[in-house]
Amino acid sequence: MEKQNGIPMQLKQVTDIRDGLRKETVVLEATGLYYIKGNAMYLQFKEQHELGSIKTIVKITNEEVVVMRSGAVHMRHAFRKTEETTGHYRTSFGQWTMKTKTDHIEFHYDDRRKKGRLFVSYQLQMQNEQTGRHAMTIMFKGV
């Protein structure tokens, strides 16, 4: 069954970070898989980072979006609309506590066109320091 094994995807993740007057945009392009398991939709992809290879899995349900990263970066964080959540971010340089206050989550997938979009906006705190407002958009389509 197609959805069990996953649909190969081309993916683009754009993260806009605003901290006062400072604005930074981080863009990642990767290939990966989109699949459904139980009541959740998943995006899975690998990225090459200056620290090494990172495998990312994004789990999307009606209640939350969970980002799980392994490899050069270890992270597990749940985003829930209008809630503050805590997670951890770990690299070879150390571990940091992350807190997010999620403002908005939006997900659309067009099964016919094999195309989707996930949008999450949140305020991020690392080790109790505000790091600004983040807006992450992941656009993906079948290849």
Secondary structure, 3 states (H helix, E strand, C coil): CHHHHCEEEEEEEEEEEEECCEEEEEEEEEEEEEEEECCEEEEEEEEEECCEEEEEEEEECCCCEEEEEEECCEEEEEECCCCEEEEEEEECCEEEEEEEEEEEEEEEEECCCCEEEEEEEEEEEECCEEEEEEEEEEEEEEC
